[in-house]
Amino acid sequence: MAVTLIPEAPDRPRRRLRSRPVRAVPSRSAVEPGTAGDADITIGTRSAGRGRRLGWGQRYASRLAVMDVLAVLCGAIAVHTVTFGSLTTRVAGEPTYLPFLAMTIVLSLVWLLALDWGRTRDPKVVGNGPDEYRLVIHTTLAVFGIAAILSFVLALELPRSYLLVMMPAGLAALLLGRFGARRWLHRRRGRGEYMSTVLLVGNLRTVRELLADLRRDPLHGYRVVGACVKQGSMPGDLSFEDSGEFSTLDGVPILGGLDDVAAVAARCGADTVAVTSSASFGPSAVRRLSWELESTNTDLVLAPALTNIAGPRIHTQPVAGLPLIHVDRPTYRGANRVLKRSFDIVGSATLLLLLSPVFLAVAIAVKATSPGKVFFRQERVGLNGTAFRMIKFRSMVANAEDLLAEIQRDRDAGNEVLLKVKNDPRITKVGRFMRRFSVDELPQLINVLLGDMSLVGPRPPLAAEVEMYEDDAKRRLLVKPGMTGLWQVSGRSDLNWEETVRLDVYYVENWSLTSDLVILWKTAKAVVSSSGAY
């Protein structure tokens, strides 16, 4: 549970706010987040909300359990099919096949139980983020590590093929199964199914901010069905004393005040209550709410005022009964920079070698279809504001820079810093194809190898763009620009400037090698789909 420290509010008389009946809809109706339909919520008993929550969680966990059994079975079959001579020595030196088969069955059962005990199918970790895959990997390594230790200590003489065949084959099948299940879950959540229903608690400002954050990524599976806010928390706040239709906040109905949270959660069937950081709902109120929700199956979540900070940087330490949150410093300095540079050198050199035939084909196509040079070099701003010349395949006409002022008036709305024109007349026919699939950016691998850029990082800006940066945007210059980044896998050119800055700053302050690998994987999918590229 995420916890935030908020000042203790003085005890005051509890004023009951009157609630009005809410229009009910069938429980199976799917309401898309961010629409006016959010005001239509399902009214049911507490037990109905509990059954609905356990329903989707248990159904999805059951699917994962079946897929895990099949994956472990693949590993078991592989260890009895693939042979490496002496590596398949029978258990305890027995000449018969039965001990080997029995040990495989025992190890498979232990593996499956460990996946369950390791909470790899917990609804809180499945569906999004790397935690699900990390738990599967850690659990698998723990099972086979313990098996190897016991084999040595007890002189069991287990076949080494368990480690060389069964573990990698089964783990690969497990990860592929989880990936396929996640894709299926995302499709269902795109239709409004397999979602956790959330009741937001706080004042109007904090509730609105959390609502916007949850709607930004609906694939996490949270659908807001209502809110309980403090009456009079801001000038012009909505009143609960009015009669008639229920008031709404950004399409979400306001169902009551801060004294009605538990009752409202039971009435609307919410399976999660999210309390935002607000002085109007102090620690004592949170404690009372947790007591009221004990007899239900409703989760209590505290949403601290910590935005754009990755989970690994946050650590909770109890001190005198208070859960203090420690936030680690950003990870763009020191040994992490050496690790990132090593990854860039190996990755760029490997890709340049593998893609050399593609380079030759593209160079011939560019030269044959339009006059001018094959490569386009442009000055960009890199680490700590240092200028460098970025290399790309030329995708525009030779005099594209001279025509820049003419198309300035056609820049896309919502972005005053980046120049983005969907139907740029300067782009050649071959260039349009290259831009659609990001082929024109492949020569940037040379910049990565030379140390001017990184495989993953913020977008390399122009000097004119940097002059327009505010303080938040300047933090993008604390790391090397990248060939790809969160901006590319989250919408690319379709993002507005504020979203681009937010994503880039998040990456700068929360970098890890794992996140780079995830972004590279998502980049491949974004390039194939050509979403947001022009």
C-alpha positions as CSV (number, residue, x, y, z in Angstrom):
1,M,0.0,0.0,0.0
2,A,1.3,3.4,-0.9
3,V,1.3,5.8,2.0
4,T,1.7,9.6,2.2
5,L,2.2,11.8,5.3
6,I,-0.4,14.4,5.7
7,P,-0.8,16.8,8.7
8,E,-3.1,15.6,11.5
9,A,-6.4,17.4,11.2
10,P,-8.0,18.7,14.4
11,D,-11.0,16.7,15.6
12,R,-14.2,18.4,14.5
13,P,-17.9,17.6,14.6
14,R,-18.8,15.0,12.0
15,R,-21.4,16.6,9.6
16,R,-23.3,14.1,7.6
17,L,-23.8,15.2,4.0
18,R,-27.0,14.2,2.4
19,S,-26.7,11.9,-0.6
20,R,-29.2,11.5,-3.4
21,P,-30.1,8.3,-5.2
22,V,-28.0,7.5,-8.2
23,R,-29.3,6.1,-11.4
24,A,-28.6,2.4,-11.6
25,V,-27.5,0.5,-14.7
26,P,-27.0,-3.2,-15.4
27,S,-24.0,-4.6,-13.7
28,R,-22.4,-5.9,-17.0
29,S,-22.5,-2.6,-18.8
30,A,-19.0,-1.4,-19.8
31,V,-18.4,2.3,-19.2
32,E,-15.4,3.8,-21.0
33,P,-13.2,6.0,-18.9
34,G,-13.3,9.7,-19.8
35,T,-16.8,9.7,-21.2
36,A,-20.0,11.1,-19.9
37,G,-21.0,7.5,-19.3
38,D,-18.8,7.5,-16.2
39,A,-21.7,9.1,-14.4
40,D,-23.7,5.9,-14.8
41,I,-22.5,3.6,-12.1
42,T,-23.8,0.2,-10.9
43,I,-25.5,0.2,-7.5
44,G,-25.3,-3.0,-5.7
45,T,-24.7,-4.5,-2.3
46,R,-21.3,-4.9,-0.6
47,S,-21.3,-8.6,-1.4
48,A,-22.1,-8.0,-5.0
49,G,-19.1,-5.7,-5.3
50,R,-17.0,-8.3,-3.6
51,G,-18.2,-11.0,-6.0
52,R,-17.6,-8.9,-9.0
53,R,-14.0,-8.1,-7.9
54,L,-13.2,-11.6,-7.1
55,G,-14.8,-12.7,-10.3
56,W,-12.4,-11.0,-12.7
57,G,-9.3,-11.5,-10.5
58,Q,-10.0,-15.2,-10.0
59,R,-11.0,-15.8,-13.6
60,Y,-7.8,-14.2,-14.9
61,A,-5.7,-16.0,-12.3
62,S,-7.2,-19.3,-13.3
63,R,-6.2,-18.6,-16.9
64,L,-2.7,-17.9,-15.9
65,A,-2.6,-21.0,-13.8
66,V,-3.6,-23.2,-16.8
67,M,-0.9,-21.5,-18.9
68,D,1.7,-21.9,-16.2
69,V,0.9,-25.7,-16.1
70,L,1.4,-25.9,-19.9
71,A,4.6,-23.9,-19.7
72,V,6.1,-26.1,-17.0
73,L,5.0,-29.1,-18.9
74,C,7.0,-27.9,-21.9
75,G,10.1,-27.6,-19.7
76,A,9.5,-31.1,-18.4
77,I,9.1,-32.6,-21.8
78,A,12.1,-30.8,-23.1
79,V,14.4,-32.2,-20.3
80,H,13.3,-35.7,-21.3
81,T,13.7,-35.1,-25.0
82,V,16.9,-33.1,-25.3
83,T,20.0,-35.1,-24.3
84,F,23.6,-34.0,-23.8
85,G,25.2,-37.3,-23.1
86,S,26.5,-37.4,-19.6
87,L,24.4,-34.4,-18.7
88,T,21.3,-36.6,-18.4
89,T,22.8,-38.8,-15.7
90,R,20.0,-40.5,-13.9
91,V,19.0,-39.5,-10.4
92,A,21.3,-40.9,-7.7
93,G,23.1,-42.9,-10.3
94,E,20.3,-45.3,-10.9
95,P,20.3,-47.1,-14.2
96,T,16.5,-47.0,-14.5
97,Y,14.5,-44.2,-16.0
98,L,11.9,-44.1,-13.2
99,P,13.8,-42.0,-10.6
100,F,14.6,-39.3,-13.3
101,L,10.9,-39.1,-14.2
102,A,9.7,-39.0,-10.6
103,M,12.2,-36.2,-9.8
104,T,10.9,-34.2,-12.8
105,I,7.3,-34.5,-11.6
106,V,8.3,-33.4,-8.1
107,L,10.3,-30.5,-9.4
108,S,7.4,-29.4,-11.7
109,L,4.9,-29.5,-8.8
110,V,7.3,-27.4,-6.6
111,W,7.7,-25.0,-9.5
112,L,4.0,-24.5,-9.9
113,L,3.4,-24.1,-6.2
114,A,6.2,-21.5,-6.0
115,L,4.6,-19.5,-8.8
116,D,1.5,-19.4,-6.7
117,W,3.3,-18.6,-3.4
118,G,5.4,-16.0,-5.1
119,R,2.2,-14.0,-5.9
120,T,2.9,-14.0,-9.7
121,R,-0.8,-14.1,-10.4
122,D,-1.8,-11.4,-7.9
123,P,-4.3,-8.9,-9.6
124,K,-2.1,-6.1,-8.2
125,V,0.9,-7.1,-10.3
126,V,-0.5,-8.6,-13.5
127,G,-1.5,-6.7,-16.6
128,N,1.1,-3.8,-16.6
129,G,4.6,-3.1,-15.7
130,P,7.6,-5.4,-15.3
131,D,6.8,-6.7,-11.8
132,E,4.9,-9.7,-13.1
133,Y,7.8,-10.9,-15.3
134,R,10.3,-10.1,-12.5
135,L,8.4,-12.2,-10.0
136,V,8.2,-15.1,-12.5
137,I,11.9,-15.0,-13.2
138,H,12.9,-14.6,-9.5
139,T,10.6,-17.5,-8.5
140,T,12.0,-19.8,-11.2
141,L,15.6,-19.0,-10.3
142,A,14.9,-19.6,-6.6
143,V,13.3,-23.0,-7.3
144,F,16.2,-24.3,-9.4
145,G,18.8,-22.6,-7.2
146,I,17.5,-24.4,-4.1
147,A,17.3,-27.7,-6.1
148,A,20.9,-27.3,-7.1
149,I,22.0,-26.6,-3.5
150,L,20.1,-29.6,-2.2
151,S,21.5,-31.8,-4.9
152,F,25.0,-30.8,-3.8
153,V,24.4,-31.0,0.0
154,L,22.4,-34.3,-0.1
155,A,24.5,-35.9,-2.9
156,L,21.4,-36.4,-5.0
157,E,23.3,-36.2,-8.2
158,L,20.5,-34.5,-10.0
159,P,20.9,-34.3,-13.8
160,R,22.5,-31.0,-14.9
161,S,20.0,-30.9,-17.7
162,Y,17.5,-29.6,-15.2
163,L,19.4,-26.3,-15.2
164,L,20.5,-26.4,-18.8
165,V,17.2,-27.5,-20.4
166,M,14.2,-27.6,-18.2
167,M,14.7,-24.2,-16.5
168,P,15.3,-22.1,-19.7
169,A,12.7,-23.9,-21.7
170,G,10.0,-23.6,-19.0
171,L,10.9,-20.0,-18.2
172,A,10.7,-19.0,-21.9
173,A,7.3,-20.7,-22.1
174,L,6.1,-19.0,-18.9
175,L,7.2,-15.5,-20.1
176,L,5.6,-16.0,-23.6
177,G,2.4,-17.2,-21.9
178,R,2.3,-14.2,-19.6
179,F,2.9,-11.9,-22.6
180,G,0.1,-13.4,-24.6
181,A,-2.2,-13.3,-21.6
182,R,-1.4,-9.6,-21.0
183,R,-2.2,-8.8,-24.6
184,W,-5.6,-10.5,-24.2
185,L,-6.2,-8.7,-21.0
186,H,-5.4,-5.3,-22.6
187,R,-7.9,-6.0,-25.4
188,R,-10.6,-6.8,-22.8
189,R,-9.8,-3.7,-20.8
190,G,-10.0,-1.7,-24.0
191,R,-13.6,-2.7,-24.1
192,G,-14.1,-1.7,-20.4
193,E,-14.0,-5.3,-19.0
194,Y,-11.7,-6.8,-16.3
195,M,-11.5,-3.4,-14.6
196,S,-11.2,-2.5,-10.9
197,T,-13.9,0.1,-10.0
198,V,-12.5,3.0,-8.0
199,L,-14.0,5.5,-5.6
200,L,-11.8,8.7,-5.3
201,V,-11.6,10.6,-2.0
202,G,-10.2,14.1,-1.4
203,N,-10.9,17.6,-2.4
204,L,-11.8,18.7,-5.9
205,R,-8.2,19.6,-6.9
206,T,-6.6,16.4,-5.8
207,V,-9.4,14.2,-7.1
208,R,-9.3,15.9,-10.5
209,E,-5.5,15.3,-10.7
210,L,-5.7,11.7,-9.8
211,L,-8.6,11.1,-12.1
212,A,-6.6,12.6,-15.0
213,D,-3.6,10.3,-14.1
214,L,-5.8,7.2,-14.1
215,R,-7.4,8.1,-17.4
216,R,-4.0,8.6,-18.9
217,D,-3.4,4.9,-18.9
218,P,-6.6,2.9,-18.8
219,L,-4.7,-0.4,-19.4
220,H,-3.8,-0.4,-15.8
221,G,-7.4,-1.4,-15.2
222,Y,-8.8,1.3,-12.9
223,R,-12.2,2.7,-13.8
224,V,-13.4,5.6,-11.6
225,V,-17.1,5.2,-10.8
226,G,-17.5,8.1,-8.3
227,A,-15.9,10.5,-5.9
228,C,-16.3,11.7,-2.3
229,V,-15.1,15.3,-1.9
230,K,-15.0,17.8,0.9
231,Q,-17.9,20.3,0.6
232,G,-16.6,23.8,0.2
233,S,-13.0,22.7,-0.3
234,M,-12.5,25.3,-3.1
235,P,-14.2,28.5,-4.2
236,G,-17.3,27.6,-6.2
237,D,-17.4,24.0,-5.0
238,L,-20.4,21.9,-5.7
239,S,-23.1,21.7,-3.1
240,F,-24.6,18.4,-1.9
241,E,-27.7,20.2,-0.6
242,D,-29.1,20.8,-4.1
243,S,-31.9,18.7,-5.4
244,G,-32.3,17.1,-8.8
245,E,-29.6,15.4,-10.8
246,F,-26.3,14.5,-9.3
247,S,-23.4,16.8,-9.8
248,T,-20.4,15.5,-11.7
249,L,-16.7,16.2,-11.8
250,D,-15.1,15.7,-15.2
251,G,-17.8,13.2,-16.0
252,V,-17.5,11.3,-12.7
253,P,-20.5,11.6,-10.2
254,I,-19.9,13.1,-6.8
255,L,-21.6,10.6,-4.5
256,G,-21.0,12.2,-1.1
257,G,-18.7,13.8,1.4
258,L,-15.7,12.7,3.4
259,D,-17.9,11.2,6.1
260,D,-19.8,8.9,3.7
261,V,-16.9,7.1,2.1
262,A,-17.4,3.6,3.4
263,A,-21.2,3.7,2.8
264,V,-20.8,5.1,-0.7
265,A,-18.2,2.5,-1.6
266,A,-20.6,-0.3,-0.5
267,R,-23.5,1.4,-2.3
268,C,-21.8,1.9,-5.6
269,G,-19.9,-1.5,-5.6
270,A,-16.4,0.0,-5.7
271,D,-13.7,-2.6,-5.0
272,T,-11.0,0.1,-4.4
273,V,-11.1,3.3,-2.4
274,A,-8.3,5.7,-3.5
275,V,-7.6,8.5,-0.9
276,T,-5.7,11.4,-2.4
277,S,-3.3,13.6,-0.4
278,S,-5.5,16.2,1.3
279,A,-5.3,17.9,4.7
280,S,-9.1,17.6,4.9
281,F,-8.7,13.8,5.2
282,G,-6.1,13.4,7.9
283,P,-4.4,10.3,9.4
284,S,-7.2,9.6,11.9
285,A,-9.8,9.7,9.1
286,V,-7.7,7.3,7.1
287,R,-7.4,4.9,10.1
288,R,-11.2,5.0,10.7
289,L,-11.9,4.4,7.1
290,S,-9.6,1.3,7.1
291,W,-11.5,0.0,10.1
292,E,-14.8,0.5,8.3
293,L,-13.5,-1.4,5.2
294,E,-12.1,-4.3,7.2
295,S,-15.3,-6.4,6.9
296,T,-15.5,-5.8,3.1
297,N,-13.4,-6.9,0.2
298,T,-12.6,-3.3,-0.7
299,D,-9.0,-2.3,-1.1
300,L,-7.8,1.0,0.5
301,V,-5.1,2.8,-1.6
302,L,-3.4,6.0,-0.6
303,A,-2.3,8.2,-3.5
304,P,0.6,10.4,-2.3
305,A,1.5,13.7,-3.9
306,L,4.5,12.0,-5.6
307,T,4.1,12.1,-9.4
308,N,6.4,10.9,-12.1
309,I,8.6,9.0,-9.7
310,A,9.2,5.3,-10.4
311,G,8.5,2.7,-7.8
312,P,12.1,1.5,-7.2
313,R,13.0,5.1,-6.1
314,I,10.4,5.0,-3.3
315,H,11.0,3.2,0.0
316,T,8.7,3.1,3.0
317,Q,10.2,3.0,6.5
318,P,8.0,2.9,9.7
319,V,9.2,5.4,12.3
320,A,7.2,5.9,15.5
321,G,4.1,4.5,13.8
322,L,4.4,6.7,10.8
323,P,5.2,5.3,7.4
324,L,7.9,7.7,6.2
325,I,8.5,7.7,2.4
326,H,12.1,7.9,1.2
327,V,12.6,9.1,-2.3
328,D,16.0,8.1,-3.8
329,R,18.0,10.6,-6.0
330,P,17.7,10.4,-9.8
331,T,19.9,7.8,-11.4
332,Y,21.5,9.7,-14.3
333,R,25.0,10.1,-12.6
334,G,27.9,7.9,-11.5
335,A,28.1,4.1,-12.3
336,N,24.7,4.1,-14.0
337,R,26.2,6.4,-16.8
338,V,29.1,3.9,-17.3
339,L,26.6,1.0,-17.5
340,K,24.4,2.9,-20.0
341,R,27.4,3.8,-22.2
342,S,28.6,0.2,-22.3
343,F,25.1,-0.9,-23.3
344,D,25.0,1.7,-26.0
345,I,28.4,0.7,-27.5
346,V,27.6,-3.0,-27.7
347,G,24.0,-2.4,-28.9
348,S,24.9,0.2,-31.6
349,A,27.9,-1.8,-32.9
350,T,25.8,-5.0,-33.2
351,L,22.9,-3.2,-34.9
352,L,25.3,-1.5,-37.4
353,L,26.7,-4.8,-38.4
354,L,23.4,-6.6,-38.7
355,L,21.7,-3.7,-40.6
356,S,24.5,-2.9,-43.0
357,P,22.5,-4.4,-46.0
358,V,19.6,-2.2,-45.1
359,F,21.9,0.8,-45.1
360,L,23.1,0.0,-48.6
361,A,19.6,-0.5,-49.9
362,V,18.2,2.7,-48.4
363,A,21.2,4.7,-49.7
364,I,20.6,3.5,-53.2
365,A,16.9,4.3,-53.0
366,V,17.5,7.9,-51.7
367,K,20.1,8.7,-54.3
368,A,18.1,7.2,-57.2
369,T,14.8,9.0,-56.4
370,S,15.9,12.6,-55.6
371,P,18.9,14.8,-56.2
372,G,21.1,15.6,-53.3
373,K,23.2,13.9,-50.6
374,V,22.3,10.5,-49.1
375,F,22.8,11.7,-45.5
376,F,21.3,14.7,-43.8
377,R,23.3,16.3,-41.0
378,Q,21.8,18.7,-38.6
379,E,23.0,20.4,-35.4
380,R,21.3,19.2,-32.3
381,V,21.7,19.8,-28.6
382,G,23.0,16.9,-26.5
383,L,24.2,16.2,-23.0
384,N,24.5,19.4,-20.8
385,G,23.7,21.6,-23.8
386,T,26.6,20.4,-25.9
387,A,26.0,20.7,-29.7
388,F,26.6,17.8,-32.1
389,R,25.7,16.9,-35.7
390,M,23.0,14.3,-35.9
391,I,23.1,12.0,-38.9
392,K,19.9,10.8,-40.7
393,F,19.0,9.5,-44.2
394,R,17.7,12.4,-46.2
395,S,14.0,12.1,-46.4
396,M,13.3,15.7,-47.7
397,V,14.1,17.6,-50.8
398,A,17.7,19.1,-50.9
399,N,16.6,22.7,-50.1
400,A,14.3,21.7,-47.2
401,E,15.9,24.2,-44.8
402,D,15.2,27.1,-47.2
403,L,11.5,26.1,-47.2
404,L,11.3,26.0,-43.4
405,A,9.9,29.5,-42.9
406,E,7.2,28.9,-45.5
407,I,5.6,26.0,-43.6
408,Q,6.0,27.5,-40.1
409,R,2.4,28.6,-40.2
410,D,1.3,25.0,-40.7
411,R,2.8,23.6,-37.5
412,D,0.4,21.4,-35.5
413,A,-1.7,23.0,-32.9
414,G,-1.0,22.2,-29.2
415,N,2.8,22.3,-29.6
416,E,4.5,25.7,-29.6
417,V,8.0,24.3,-29.3
418,L,8.3,21.3,-31.7
419,L,7.8,21.8,-35.4
420,K,5.4,19.0,-36.5
421,V,3.6,19.1,-39.8
422,K,1.6,16.0,-40.8
423,N,1.6,16.7,-44.5
424,D,5.0,18.3,-44.9
425,P,5.4,19.1,-48.6
426,R,9.2,18.9,-48.3
427,I,9.2,15.1,-47.8
428,T,10.0,12.9,-50.8
429,K,8.0,9.8,-51.7
430,V,10.8,7.5,-50.4
431,G,11.3,9.8,-47.4
432,R,7.6,9.4,-46.5
433,F,8.0,5.6,-46.4
434,M,11.3,5.9,-44.4
435,R,9.7,8.2,-41.9
436,R,6.6,6.0,-41.5
437,F,8.8,3.1,-40.3
438,S,11.7,5.3,-38.8
439,V,14.2,4.0,-41.4
440,D,15.6,7.5,-41.8
441,E,16.8,7.4,-38.2
442,L,19.0,4.3,-38.5
443,P,22.2,6.3,-39.2
444,Q,21.9,7.7,-35.7
445,L,23.5,4.5,-34.6
446,I,26.7,6.1,-35.7
447,N,26.0,9.0,-33.3
448,V,25.4,6.4,-30.6
449,L,28.7,4.6,-31.3
450,L,30.5,8.0,-31.2
451,G,29.0,8.9,-27.9
452,D,26.9,11.8,-29.0
453,M,23.6,10.0,-28.4
454,S,22.2,7.0,-26.6
455,L,19.9,4.2,-27.9
456,V,17.3,5.3,-25.4
457,G,16.8,8.9,-24.1
458,P,14.9,12.1,-24.7
459,R,14.3,13.4,-28.2
460,P,17.4,15.3,-29.5
461,P,16.3,19.0,-29.7
462,L,17.2,21.8,-32.0
463,A,19.0,24.8,-30.5
464,A,16.0,27.0,-31.3
465,E,13.8,24.6,-29.3
466,V,16.2,24.7,-26.3
467,E,16.0,28.5,-26.2
468,M,12.2,28.1,-25.5
469,Y,12.7,25.6,-22.7
470,E,11.4,26.3,-19.3
471,D,13.0,24.9,-16.2
472,D,11.3,21.5,-16.3
473,A,12.2,21.0,-19.9
474,K,15.9,21.8,-19.3
475,R,16.2,18.6,-17.3
476,R,16.0,16.7,-20.5
477,L,19.6,17.8,-21.2
478,L,20.9,16.0,-18.1
479,V,21.3,12.8,-20.2
480,K,22.2,12.1,-23.8
481,P,19.4,12.3,-26.3
482,G,18.2,9.0,-27.6
483,M,17.2,7.3,-30.9
484,T,14.0,6.3,-29.1
485,G,12.4,7.0,-25.8
486,L,9.2,7.2,-23.8
487,W,8.0,9.9,-26.2
488,Q,8.2,7.5,-29.1
489,V,6.5,4.5,-27.6
490,S,3.8,6.7,-26.0
491,G,2.4,8.4,-29.1
492,R,5.4,9.9,-30.9
493,S,4.5,13.0,-32.9
494,D,0.8,12.9,-31.7
495,L,1.9,14.0,-28.2
496,N,1.6,17.7,-27.2
497,W,4.5,19.5,-25.8
498,E,3.5,19.1,-22.1
499,E,3.2,15.3,-22.5
500,T,6.5,15.1,-24.3
501,V,8.3,17.0,-21.5
502,R,6.6,15.0,-18.8
503,L,7.6,11.7,-20.4
504,D,11.2,12.8,-21.0
505,V,11.7,14.1,-17.5
506,Y,10.3,10.9,-16.1
507,Y,12.8,8.9,-18.1
508,V,15.7,11.2,-17.1
509,E,15.0,10.8,-13.3
510,N,14.0,7.1,-13.3
511,W,16.3,5.5,-15.8
512,S,17.3,1.8,-15.4
513,L,18.7,-0.8,-17.8
514,T,15.4,-2.7,-17.5
515,S,13.4,0.3,-18.6
516,D,15.7,0.8,-21.6
517,L,15.1,-2.8,-22.7
518,V,11.3,-2.4,-22.3
519,I,11.4,0.9,-24.3
520,L,13.4,-0.8,-27.1
521,W,10.9,-3.6,-27.2
522,K,8.0,-1.2,-27.4
523,T,9.8,0.8,-30.1
524,A,9.9,-2.2,-32.4
525,K,6.1,-2.5,-32.0
526,A,5.6,1.2,-32.5
527,V,7.7,1.2,-35.7
528,V,5.9,-1.7,-37.1
529,S,2.5,-0.1,-36.4
530,S,3.9,3.3,-37.6
531,S,1.6,5.0,-35.0
532,G,2.1,8.7,-34.6
533,A,5.0,8.8,-37.2
534,Y,5.2,11.5,-39.8
